[in-house]
Amino acid sequence: MAVPAAMRPPASGGRESAVLILFGEGETGPDVLLIQRSNGLRRHSGQPAFPGGSFEPHDEGPEDCAVREAVEETGVDPLGIELLGRLPELFIRHSGFRVVPVLAWWREPSEVHAADSGEVAGVVRVPVSELADPANRIRVRHPNGSVGPAFRVRGMLVWGFTAAILHRLLVLGGWERPWLDGKQAEPVPLPGSVSDDERQAAEPSRHRPGT
């Protein structure tokens, strides 16, 4: 998987972490496990995400970290998880996390729930068919002004880091369907994002025509 320039890790620094991208076979075909983070958290409050978190001293690597965090957050039975491999390490600049996405297959699915009520508000298996459905796909404007893909599924707006990975996996897996119909979609602003007009107004006057 190619790593966009904005997500390439620096030569040093950053907090090591991992997420588990757990695909399984659901009632309507392949699906992927997502959590909804609780509101009020210092980072990523209320956002849908892959299970995961920071390395602990006893973690032997990204796989240990990703599975441990998934168990703590969703109650998933680790014995039913078959680890497949790692995607390239990515970097979340606004929070300083170096993230290794660990790809896995849910060989023997188990019951899942919001096991860590302090950090997780909900757990859901999202069918790949719903992620690929053009009716569920939009582009959003992030709080930093950049634009990226997003998904409206299962009552959630999936955006940011998680949506960027899901988008790339749809492409790499051959699941993506045309969703812009050859047109440039207008980005949907997120809470806290900056509009084009606001961003232009904030720029130094020498960058604006006629000044």
C-alpha positions in Angstrom: 0.0 0.0 0.0 1.4 3.3 -1.0 1.8 5.8 1.9 0.6 9.4 1.1 3.2 12.1 1.9 1.0 13.5 4.7 1.0 10.2 6.5 4.7 9.2 6.2 6.3 8.8 9.6 9.3 11.1 10.5 12.7 9.6 10.8 12.4 9.7 14.6 9.9 10.6 17.3 6.2 9.8 17.7 4.3 7.5 20.0 4.2 3.9 18.8 0.8 2.3 18.4 -1.1 -0.3 16.4 -4.7 -0.9 15.2 -6.4 -4.1 14.3 -8.1 -4.3 10.9 -10.3 -7.4 11.4 -12.2 -8.7 8.5 -14.7 -11.5 8.9 -17.6 -13.2 7.1 -20.9 -11.7 8.2 -24.5 -12.3 7.3 -24.3 -10.2 4.1 -20.7 -11.0 3.1 -17.3 -9.7 4.3 -17.3 -7.1 7.0 -14.8 -5.2 9.1 -14.9 -4.5 12.9 -15.1 -0.8 14.0 -15.6 0.9 17.3 -17.2 4.2 18.1 -15.0 6.1 20.6 -16.8 7.7 23.6 -17.4 11.4 23.7 -15.3 13.5 25.9 -12.0 11.8 25.2 -8.9 13.9 24.9 -8.1 12.4 21.4 -10.5 11.3 18.7 -13.5 11.9 20.8 -16.7 10.3 19.4 -15.0 9.1 16.2 -15.4 5.7 14.7 -12.1 3.8 14.5 -10.3 0.5 14.3 -9.7 -1.1 17.7 -6.2 -0.2 18.8 -3.9 2.0 20.9 -0.5 2.7 22.2 2.2 0.1 22.9 2.5 -1.2 26.4 5.9 -2.4 27.8 5.0 -6.1 27.6 3.8 -5.9 23.9 6.2 -7.9 21.8 5.3 -6.0 18.6 2.4 -4.4 16.7 0.5 -7.6 16.5 0.5 -8.1 20.3 -0.5 -4.5 20.8 -3.3 -4.5 18.2 -4.9 -7.8 19.5 -4.6 -6.8 23.1 -6.2 -3.5 22.5 -9.0 -5.1 20.5 -9.7 -7.6 23.3 -9.7 -4.7 25.9 -12.1 -2.6 23.8 -14.4 -5.1 22.2 -14.1 -8.3 24.2 -13.2 -10.2 21.0 -11.9 -13.8 21.6 -8.2 -13.6 20.4 -8.2 -17.4 19.7 -10.5 -16.8 16.7 -8.2 -14.2 15.1 -5.8 -15.2 12.4 -3.1 -12.6 11.8 -2.3 -12.0 8.2 0.4 -9.2 8.1 1.2 -5.5 8.6 0.4 -2.6 6.4 3.0 0.2 6.2 3.5 2.3 9.3 1.5 5.6 9.1 1.8 8.8 11.0 -1.1 10.9 12.5 0.5 14.4 12.6 -2.0 16.2 14.8 -1.7 13.6 17.6 1.9 12.4 17.0 1.1 8.7 16.8 3.1 6.3 14.7 0.5 3.6 13.8 1.1 0.1 12.4 -2.2 -1.3 10.9 -2.3 -5.0 11.5 -4.5 -7.0 9.0 -6.3 -10.0 10.3 -9.1 -12.5 9.4 -11.8 -13.4 11.9 -11.6 -17.1 11.5 -14.0 -17.9 14.3 -16.2 -14.8 15.1 -17.1 -14.2 18.7 -19.5 -11.9 20.5 -18.3 -8.3 20.8 -19.4 -5.3 22.8 -18.2 -2.0 24.2 -15.9 -3.7 26.8 -14.1 -0.5 27.9 -17.0 1.8 28.6 -14.7 4.6 29.4 -13.3 4.8 25.9 -15.7 2.8 23.7 -19.4 3.8 23.1 -20.2 1.0 20.7 -18.9 -1.8 18.5 -20.2 -2.7 15.1 -19.4 -5.0 12.2 -19.7 -2.9 9.0 -20.3 -4.9 5.7 -17.8 -4.1 3.0 -20.8 -3.8 0.6 -22.0 -0.8 2.6 -18.6 0.8 2.6 -18.4 0.4 -1.2 -21.9 1.6 -1.9 -21.5 5.0 -3.6 -24.6 6.3 -1.7 -22.6 6.0 1.5 -19.5 7.8 0.3 -18.7 11.5 0.7 -15.7 13.8 1.0 -15.2 15.8 4.1 -13.1 18.8 5.0 -11.0 18.1 8.0 -10.4 20.7 10.8 -7.0 21.4 9.4 -8.6 22.4 6.0 -7.5 19.2 4.1 -10.1 17.1 2.3 -10.5 13.3 2.5 -12.9 10.4 1.9 -15.6 9.5 4.4 -18.4 7.0 4.9 -21.9 7.3 6.3 -22.6 3.8 7.6 -24.6 2.3 10.5 -25.4 5.7 11.9 -21.8 6.7 11.9 -19.7 9.2 10.0 -16.3 7.5 9.4 -13.6 10.0 8.5 -10.0 10.9 9.0 -7.3 8.2 9.5 -9.8 5.3 9.6 -11.6 6.4 6.4 -8.3 6.9 4.6 -7.3 3.3 5.3 -10.7 1.9 4.4 -10.6 3.8 1.1 -7.2 2.3 0.2 -8.3 -1.2 1.2 -11.4 -0.9 -1.0 -9.2 0.0 -3.9 -6.6 -2.7 -3.2 -9.2 -5.3 -2.6 -11.0 -4.6 -5.9 -14.2 -3.6 -4.0 -14.3 0.1 -4.9 -17.2 1.2 -7.0 -17.3 4.6 -8.9 -18.7 7.0 -6.4 -18.1 10.5 -7.8 -19.5 9.8 -11.2 -16.7 11.8 -12.8 -17.6 14.9 -10.8 -15.7 16.7 -8.1 -17.8 16.3 -4.9 -18.2 19.3 -2.6 -16.6 18.5 0.7 -18.8 18.3 3.8 -17.3 20.4 6.6 -16.8 18.7 10.0 -17.3 20.4 13.3 -14.3 22.6 13.9 -13.2 22.6 10.3 -12.3 25.8 8.4 -14.3 26.9 5.4 -12.6 28.2 2.2 -13.8 31.7 3.0 -12.5 31.6 6.5 -9.2 30.2 5.5 -8.7 32.9 2.8 -9.7 35.6 5.3 -7.0 34.3 7.7 -4.2 34.3 5.2 -1.8 37.2 5.2 -3.0 40.1 3.0 0.0 39.7 0.6 -1.6 36.4 -0.5 -4.9 38.0 -1.5 -5.4 39.7 -4.8 -5.6 43.5 -4.8 -3.6 44.0 -1.6 
